[in-house]
Amino acid sequence: MALTTPNPRTDYGKELAKFEQHRTRFTDPDGDPPVHPGNPYTFREYPRMVYRAIQHPRTGKTICMDVAPNPMLFTTAHEYNNAIDATERLNRECWKIVQDEVAFRNAKNEGWRESPVLALEAHEQRMCAVAEETARRHFSDQSMTPKAQAEAAAIDASTEHQVPDVQTEQARQKARR
């Protein structure tokens, strides 16, 4: 079946030409000047996609947008589809779309960045800041009482993450007074 080009001089052809971005068979079929110039491309800043890096739940590696799993690693199509769905859910946590400048500024304040590379760099800076603050806390823990030191050590042992601020029971009691 041959693809027919509508006559650009008809109402239908003029309507199609309104939605074309450049000169195409709808706007310039015979090399004649088009009846309608079409929609020339214009850059629109918004809506815009922003990114955030996260720790992969299984590997612990910092990522911004995970790659699709290799289908050769799965025995059934169902397992592969589940892995694809899990990857898509994970990737949806790494990006979002902002509609205007205000939403963009709010997203940047929440840790979102303009590109995946910038998101990874921002995540690395946050992790370095947390590590530095944790090291300061460990140094200041040396001046605490043995009971408070044991409490802080128990809190550190209860998680695999770094804990930059530990409020011991003694500090909570002081705060209540």
Contacts in CASP RR format, 6 or more apart in sequence:
PFRMAT RR
TARGET T0000
AUTHOR 0000-0000-0000
METHOD contacts of the structure
MODEL  1
MALTTPNPRTDYGKELAKFEQHRTRFTDPDGDPPVHPGNPYTFREYPRMV
YRAIQHPRTGKTICMDVAPNPMLFTTAHEYNNAIDATERLNRECWKIVQD
EVAFRNAKNEGWRESPVLALEAHEQRMCAVAEETARRHFSDQSMTPKAQA
EAAAIDASTEHQVPDVQTEQARQKARR
5 25 0 8 1.000
5 26 0 8 1.000
5 29 0 8 1.000
6 12 0 8 1.000
6 13 0 8 1.000
6 16 0 8 1.000
6 26 0 8 1.000
7 13 0 8 1.000
8 14 0 8 1.000
8 17 0 8 1.000
8 26 0 8 1.000
8 27 0 8 1.000
8 28 0 8 1.000
8 29 0 8 1.000
8 34 0 8 1.000
8 35 0 8 1.000
8 36 0 8 1.000
9 35 0 8 1.000
13 26 0 8 1.000
13 35 0 8 1.000
14 35 0 8 1.000
14 36 0 8 1.000
16 26 0 8 1.000
17 26 0 8 1.000
17 27 0 8 1.000
17 34 0 8 1.000
17 35 0 8 1.000
17 36 0 8 1.000
17 37 0 8 1.000
17 38 0 8 1.000
18 36 0 8 1.000
18 38 0 8 1.000
18 39 0 8 1.000
19 38 0 8 1.000
19 39 0 8 1.000
20 26 0 8 1.000
20 27 0 8 1.000
20 38 0 8 1.000
20 39 0 8 1.000
21 38 0 8 1.000
21 39 0 8 1.000
21 40 0 8 1.000
21 41 0 8 1.000
22 38 0 8 1.000
22 40 0 8 1.000
22 41 0 8 1.000
23 34 0 8 1.000
23 38 0 8 1.000
27 34 0 8 1.000
27 35 0 8 1.000
27 36 0 8 1.000
27 37 0 8 1.000
27 38 0 8 1.000
28 34 0 8 1.000
46 98 0 8 1.000
46 99 0 8 1.000
46 100 0 8 1.000
46 101 0 8 1.000
46 104 0 8 1.000
47 97 0 8 1.000
47 98 0 8 1.000
47 99 0 8 1.000
48 97 0 8 1.000
48 98 0 8 1.000
48 104 0 8 1.000
49 95 0 8 1.000
49 96 0 8 1.000
49 97 0 8 1.000
49 98 0 8 1.000
50 95 0 8 1.000
50 96 0 8 1.000
50 97 0 8 1.000
50 98 0 8 1.000
50 104 0 8 1.000
50 107 0 8 1.000
50 108 0 8 1.000
50 112 0 8 1.000
50 113 0 8 1.000
50 114 0 8 1.000
51 64 0 8 1.000
51 65 0 8 1.000
51 94 0 8 1.000
51 95 0 8 1.000
51 112 0 8 1.000
51 113 0 8 1.000
51 114 0 8 1.000
51 115 0 8 1.000
51 116 0 8 1.000
51 118 0 8 1.000
51 119 0 8 1.000
52 64 0 8 1.000
52 93 0 8 1.000
52 94 0 8 1.000
52 95 0 8 1.000
52 96 0 8 1.000
52 111 0 8 1.000
52 112 0 8 1.000
52 113 0 8 1.000
52 119 0 8 1.000
52 123 0 8 1.000
53 62 0 8 1.000
53 63 0 8 1.000
53 64 0 8 1.000
53 94 0 8 1.000
53 116 0 8 1.000
53 119 0 8 1.000
53 120 0 8 1.000
53 122 0 8 1.000
53 123 0 8 1.000
54 62 0 8 1.000
54 63 0 8 1.000
54 64 0 8 1.000
54 90 0 8 1.000
54 93 0 8 1.000
54 94 0 8 1.000
54 123 0 8 1.000
55 61 0 8 1.000
55 62 0 8 1.000
55 63 0 8 1.000
56 62 0 8 1.000
56 63 0 8 1.000
56 66 0 8 1.000
56 90 0 8 1.000
57 90 0 8 1.000
62 120 0 8 1.000
62 123 0 8 1.000
62 124 0 8 1.000
62 127 0 8 1.000
63 90 0 8 1.000
63 94 0 8 1.000
64 94 0 8 1.000
64 116 0 8 1.000
64 119 0 8 1.000
64 120 0 8 1.000
64 123 0 8 1.000
65 91 0 8 1.000
65 94 0 8 1.000
65 95 0 8 1.000
65 116 0 8 1.000
66 87 0 8 1.000
66 90 0 8 1.000
66 91 0 8 1.000
66 94 0 8 1.000
67 87 0 8 1.000
68 84 0 8 1.000
68 87 0 8 1.000
69 80 0 8 1.000
69 83 0 8 1.000
69 84 0 8 1.000
69 87 0 8 1.000
71 80 0 8 1.000
74 80 0 8 1.000
74 83 0 8 1.000
94 116 0 8 1.000
94 119 0 8 1.000
96 107 0 8 1.000
96 112 0 8 1.000
98 104 0 8 1.000
98 107 0 8 1.000
111 122 0 8 1.000
112 119 0 8 1.000
113 119 0 8 1.000
113 121 0 8 1.000
113 122 0 8 1.000
130 162 0 8 1.000
130 164 0 8 1.000
131 162 0 8 1.000
133 164 0 8 1.000
133 165 0 8 1.000
134 162 0 8 1.000
134 163 0 8 1.000
134 164 0 8 1.000
136 164 0 8 1.000
137 152 0 8 1.000
137 163 0 8 1.000
137 164 0 8 1.000
137 165 0 8 1.000
137 166 0 8 1.000
141 148 0 8 1.000
141 149 0 8 1.000
141 152 0 8 1.000
141 166 0 8 1.000
142 149 0 8 1.000
144 152 0 8 1.000
144 168 0 8 1.000
145 170 0 8 1.000
147 170 0 8 1.000
148 168 0 8 1.000
148 169 0 8 1.000
148 170 0 8 1.000
148 171 0 8 1.000
151 166 0 8 1.000
151 168 0 8 1.000
151 169 0 8 1.000
151 170 0 8 1.000
152 166 0 8 1.000
152 168 0 8 1.000
155 163 0 8 1.000
155 166 0 8 1.000
156 163 0 8 1.000
156 166 0 8 1.000
167 175 0 8 1.000
END
